[in-house]
Amino acid sequence: MKKTHHESHLDPLQLKSDSRFNFRCHKDAPCFNQCCSNIRLVLTPYDILRMKEKLNLTSAEFLMKHGRKETLEKTSLPLVTLKMSENEEKNCPFLASEGCGIYPDRPASCRYYPIGFAIMKKADEQNKEEFFFFVREDHCLGFEEDAQWTVQSWREDQGADLYDRMNADWFEILIKTKSLGAVELSARSLNLFHMVSYELDTFRKFVFESPFLETYDIPADVVEEIRADDTALMRFGLSWLKSVLFDEENYKPRKA
């Protein structure tokens, strides 16, 4: 979900998990850091969770300082992209001369690079297809290095597979919403999507400081888990959101 304004080319070759390629990025490369400026970087819920905790910010503080609101194409779903620095190069705000200043908590798109990841689902089909492709930018010399990977070993090495698991329900919401075509979600649904996806601190208050737990029959062990752990709260919220938006059976209101 990373888009760049550099000269870039999306290789039409669809890659599989065992597809092999050469790549290495390091500080001695002439192109080091050049991929970290003037980009449109869509942030996922787990991206924001990791970054806000790294920076010791609340969700609201992170969005105000580093977020830019957009809308997912062909839907009314709100998205958040990373706000670039207001200098001539429009650098990533976390970029330093020695590299990424939040490297252990960098977003999923940065972890995948130079691989692109896409999910395709036809409107009349239940199953979705995941595939990968190369993102080739004119300045990038990483493909000339001798380190060899498969797509799967690269994902594991960069921690991208963990991010995919954390964001799986969120991507499913995006795909299902796009497959609805011209159907408009209500203002309430859009607000819930934004809160669960990006305002995790607000969602915590919504769960524990409102009649939410009286309305929904949530198992006691789940309540304790989400009370103690933000990652569990995020994953619970996304699963619950699917119930609200698409009438799934994950979590239903208590019967009167």
Secondary structure as GFF3:
##gff-version 3
##sequence-region A 1 256
A	DSSP	beta_strand	2	4	.	.	.	ID=ss1
A	DSSP	beta_strand	8	10	.	.	.	ID=ss2
A	DSSP	beta_strand	20	22	.	.	.	ID=ss3
A	DSSP	three_ten_helix	34	36	.	.	.	ID=ss4
A	DSSP	beta_strand	39	43	.	.	.	ID=ss5
A	DSSP	alpha_helix	45	54	.	.	.	ID=ss6
A	DSSP	alpha_helix	59	66	.	.	.	ID=ss7
A	DSSP	beta_strand	67	71	.	.	.	ID=ss8
A	DSSP	beta_strand	78	82	.	.	.	ID=ss9
A	DSSP	beta_strand	95	96	.	.	.	ID=ss10
A	DSSP	beta_strand	99	100	.	.	.	ID=ss11
A	DSSP	three_ten_helix	103	105	.	.	.	ID=ss12
A	DSSP	alpha_helix	108	112	.	.	.	ID=ss13
A	DSSP	beta_strand	115	120	.	.	.	ID=ss14
A	DSSP	beta_strand	129	137	.	.	.	ID=ss15
A	DSSP	three_ten_helix	142	144	.	.	.	ID=ss16
A	DSSP	beta_strand	148	150	.	.	.	ID=ss17
A	DSSP	alpha_helix	151	158	.	.	.	ID=ss18
A	DSSP	alpha_helix	160	179	.	.	.	ID=ss19
A	DSSP	alpha_helix	187	198	.	.	.	ID=ss20
A	DSSP	alpha_helix	200	208	.	.	.	ID=ss21
A	DSSP	alpha_helix	212	215	.	.	.	ID=ss22
A	DSSP	alpha_helix	220	228	.	.	.	ID=ss23
A	DSSP	alpha_helix	230	246	.	.	.	ID=ss24
###
